[in-house]
Amino acid sequence: MAGAIAGAVAATLLLLLLALASAGAAAGEGRRLHTLFSVECGDYFDWQAVGLLHSLRKAGQPGGVTRLLSCATDQLSSYRGLRIGHTLQVPSYSRHPRTGDWYPAINKPAGVVHWLEHSPEADNVDWVVILDADQIVRGPIIPWELGAEKGNPVAAYYGYLKGCDNILAQLHTAHPEFCDKVGGILVMHIDDLRALAPLWLSKTEEVRQDKSHWSTNITGDIYGMGWISEMYGYSFGAAEVGLRHKINDDIMIYPGYTPRIGMEPLILHYGLPFKVGNWSFSKLEHHEDGIVYDCNRLFPPPPFPREVEAMEPDQNVKRGLYLSIECMNTLNEGLLLHHTSVGCPKPQWSKYLSFLKSKRFSELTKPKYWSSPKVENKVTVQHVASPKSRHPKIHTLFSTECSSYFDWQTVGLMHSFRLSGQPGNITRLLSCTDEEVKNYKGHDLAPTHYVPSMNRNPLTGDWYPAINKPAAVLHWINHVQTDAEFIVILDADMIMRGPITPWEYGAKRGHPVSTPYEYLIGCDNILAKIHTRNPSACDKVGGVIIMHIDDLRRFAMLWLHKSEEVRADKEHYATNITGDVYASGWISEMYGYSFAAAELNLRHIIKSDILIYPGYVPLPGAKYKVFHYGLRFGVGDWSFDKADWRNTDMVNKCWAKFPEPPDPSSITKDDKNARERDLLSIECGRALNKALYLHHKRRNCPRLSTTTGNISKKIEEFSTTNKLERVTQLDEIGRNSETMDVTAQQAVERATDTGSRAHRSRRLARSSKMWIIAIWAISVLVFLLVISMFFSDRRRSVSRSRASRSQKAHI
């Protein structure tokens, strides 16, 4: 009887379980979800993967997650990260098998195609979320909650993909009208992905090969190097199959940006450098960082929330700062948990670790849920700011020539531009002769517009390179179509510290913004009366210019003509008329600018807190946006003068850098003004060296440790080069002035001294290594001798023992 009752109960429970499973299957039908992200074999992607996987777990993302790992065969044997998350190994397509083109970004569509063809997961999924490795997820990404439908994927807005609106889309898709500017996060039905993926891959190859349309004004790629071909491959592939995206501009944000009021982004995309107070982070600085494999090592911690609270009065800007520190804290938390999972010892207590484990941090980073109403319509939805809050588009220009002197300045300015948060694109106006262009090596240093060189006046033969600046701006205006409303014009010898925007400084049509150049005394004397009909409107300005595009179109030609006019007026070169200490007419271009602006009655808004020369005492409370290192500056025994490096190739010689400035902690002056002055000078010097370091790293210069064997040769080359440069400098400078001769002599002596110091340090290093090897060899010999003696004694003892036993046996 008891057995029958037990059987009946078991049967009832079984039926109940089957019913629940059936109901669950029916409820979840069509809602099976899977998340993908693509990486390559390397430390750089490993720490990003650890951060993303941790954030997905923390956010409660439903469904499975697969890391698509693209590796070449020879990479796998030394790769350390095979156990990071659930992984599908994908053949690497970084190197094109036919053309040899190196383009790792193509691994993303190639990896998705491979997953669809070879993974059984793809046969048991209804919806797919595709992310980038450099993202932190703050809450579950649910397709149906975001409004995704079959035929209508959801994606983030990538407004800089201007190729959707021009000839690029017309060339690469039969339906340019369907081209959506999207990326970052892709949420789509599996059937849509199956239709799209092969075209995503083929269109990426197609755009990548179209080098004639890589330029910034066509693609929006600030490097003009075809790096975002994969993004266009996606948009053009989606247009081909008729997918119309529901575009969401609020689901994702870059740390450092300010979120829209009332919106709670689900994804933090740390693809760009960002900062909070004096703390900053750039993923590119950790390109070869093995932090995943260094027990208990984390990224430098950001400020604590209570510190952020005191930084910014604007609540929404403050919310953006909180998102920035949340991004880094979640990444560090992921690293901490990963280290624990692989058996690392318990880390030492610290205030920061205590915070990461606190209830406060857990509350701040609990999962966020999408609260925006679903988008029901099937047409593209783009969030556009209201006219009152819309900022005008900006484009930044700077002028250079084909020389190593301008190349290292370009590297410094471009690095600072990327860190500054400057809106819009940037273009280098490169003035070169045809022969110079053929031999020039720095084409890839910046997005570039090529301009004929005006160094030598074709009529008079006058040599005046400074005139290339107005000539290049005029050429750009006449040959490039731009939708920018304001143009920011800088010099190459500048380092940006923050964004320079017309809305911050009040620039408007008829009223450009610039910085004071008080030494332009010609605005107050006969020079202005000769060269402009409106001398009272002559403003003593220069350095940084923010001008409305309509004003620049009227102004550029006159700027060039007035520069030529003042340059030809040699009778008024005197210092007491121009303020030019060399009385050589060198600043004619600056007067050309001021006089042309006066002719058109452009009245400048003059701002003293935009630009500072390193070495000058800063104004109290000024937050300068630009360093202009046009003059020699120094701190203690260290100094820097750009003229000392006129003939030194800092860009093409691996790991070349300027003498390091002092450590900021060594500045202990009681005079607050002097201390702030020196700290700014150090910041400028360090920024230049950091830019050069990252440039050499991007160029795949050999690691410093691998060059030890060739160091003597390098030093000899360095010394020989500097000797040649010294002869060249002395020959050229001797024709100008004895003062500059002394400066060049000092520069060469410093360079030679640097080389000899390096040689001595390497010799000492080799000597130390020889001593270490010798001591190690002696230790091994002593150890072997002791072991040999030990075993010899054992053998003799055993022999005696056997002999003794033998004698006893015979007695």
C-alpha positions, 0 to 999 in steps of 0.5 A: 500500500505504501509503495503504491502511494509513493508511486502515485506521488512520484507520478504526480510530481513528474507530471507537474514538472513536465507541465511547468517545463512545457509552460516555461518553454512556451513562455520563452519561445522566441526569446532565447538570447545570446551575447557576443563580443570579439577579441584577439590574442593579447594582454590588451584584450584580456583585461578588457574581456575580464571587465566586460564579462564581470559587468555582464554577470553583475548586470544580470544579462540573461542567456549565454555569452561567447567571446570570439577569440581571433588568433593566428596559429603561431599566437596560440602556443604562447597565449595565456588567456584561453580560460577567460570566459566561454570562448570560441576560437576563430581564425585570425583575419588580421592580415589579408591573405591576398593583399597583405593589408593589416586590418585587425578590425575585420576580425569582428564581422569574420568572427560573427560569420564563423560563429554562425557557421560553426557554433551549435549555439547559433542554432538555439538562439532567437536574439543576439546582442553584439558588444565591443570588448572595451565596454562596461554593461550596467544593466540587462540588455533585453531586445524586446524591452528596447523595442527591437523587432525582426527587420528592425535592430536596435543600435547606438547612434554614431553620428560621425559616420558621415559617409552615409550621406555622401559619395561613400554610400553611393559607391558601396550600397545600392540603397544609400537612403537606408544607410544608418549611422550606428555602432557600439551595441547591436541588438538584432534577431538571429535571422537578420544576423544570418542575412547580414553577416556575410555582407558585413564582412564583404562590405568591410573588405570593399570599403577597406580597399577603397583607399581613394575615399579614406579622407576625413571629409568623406569618412569622418575618420580623424586619422583618414586611414580607413580604420573605421571601414568595419563600421561602414561595412556594417552600415552598408551591409545592413542597407543592402538587406533592408534593415532599418535600425531603431537608433538610440542615442541614450543607451550608450555613453562614453565616459567623460561625456555628460548624459542627457538629463533623466537618461540612465545609459546601460553601456559605458564605452571607454574607447576614448580617454577620459578624466576626473579631476587630476585622474585620467585613463586611456586604454591605449596606455595599457596596450601591452599591460599584463595586468590580468596576470599580475596578482592583485594589481589594479588600474590606478583608482579614480577619485572616491564619490565624496571627492567627486561631489565637491568637484562640480556644482552642475548636477548633470555634469557631476552625474557624468563624472560619477559614470566615469568613476563607475566605469573604472571601479567596475573594471578594477572589481572585475580584475580583483575577482579574477585574480581571486579565482585563479588562486592569487593570495589575498591582497593587502588591505587598502582604503580603495579595496575596502570601498570596492567591497563595501555596501556603498559601492554595491548600491551605486553599481546595482543593475540599471533597467531600461525605463524609456518607452518602447519604440513601436514604429519601424522607421529610424528613430534618431534623438536630436537635441532641441535647437536651444541646446544644440551646439554648432559643429567645429573643425580644427586646423593647424599648419605645418611643413614637410620636415621632421621639426614640424612632425614631432610638433604634430605628434604632440598636438595630435596626442593632446587633441585626442585627450582634450575632448575637443569636438569635431574633426581636425585637419593638418594643412601640410605645405610642401613642394612636389619633391618634398612630398615624394620623400616625406615620411609623415603622411600618417601623422594626422588627417591631412590636406596637402597645400602647395608650398609658398615658402619662396615668393615666386616674384621676389624670391623672398623666403618667408615660410610663415606665409604658408599659414594664411595660404593654407587656410585659403586653399582649404577653404577653396578646396574642401566642403565643410559643414562646420559652423566654426573653425578653430585655428591653432599653431603646430607648437601647441599642446591642448589641455581642454576643449576650445569651443565658441559657446564657452568663449562667446564667439559669433559671426562678426566677433571671432575669439582670440588671445592677446598678443600685446607686443603687436605695437604696430596696431597703435602706430604708423604701421596700421595707418599704412596697411589698413583703412580702419586702424582703430579696429586693429586688435593685438591678437593671435595664437588661438583663433575661433572664427565663424566659417562665413567670416573666414570665407571673406577673411582668408584671401585678405589675410594672405594679401595683407601678410604679403603687403606687410612682408614687402614693407621692409622700411617698417621692420624696425623693432620700435614699429613692429615689436619684432625683436629681430626686426626681420619682418618675421611676424608679418603674417601676424600683422596680416591677420590683424590688419585684414580683420580690421579691414572687415571690421571683425572685432575680437573677443580677447580672452587671456585665459585660453593660452599660456606660454610655459615659463610664464606665471599663470593668472589666478584661477585661469584654466588654460586650454593651450600651452604654446611652447614657442619660447624657451622655458625651464625649471631649475637646471632643466630647460626646453627650446623647440629651436634646439630640435629643429634638425633632430628626427624625433618621430622616425628614430625609435624611442627618441624623446626630449630630456625629461623635466623634473618630477612635480613632487620636487617643486617645493617653492614657497612662492605659489606663483612660481610653483604653479608656473613650474608645474605647468612647464613640467606638464608641457614637457611631459606631454610632449614625451608622452606623445612621442612614446605612444607614437613609437609604440604605435609604430611597433618600435622594438621593445627597449629590452630587445635593443640592448645588444645593439645599443653601441651601434645606436649610440654611435649612430646617434653621435654621428647624426648629431655631429652632422646636425651640428655642422649643418646647424652651425653653417646655417645659424652662422649666417644669422646670428652669433647668439643662435650659434651659442644656442645650437652649440649648447643643444648639440653638447646636451645631445652628445652628453645624453648619448655618452651617459646612455653609453656609460649606463649600458656599459655598467649594465653589461658589467653588472650582468657579467658579475651576476652570471659569474656568481651564478656559475660559481654557485652551481659549481660549488653545489655540484662539488658538495653533492659529489662529495656527499655521494662519494662519502655515501659510496665509501660508507656503503663499501665499508659496510659491505666489507664488514658484513662479508668478514662477519659472514666468513668468521 
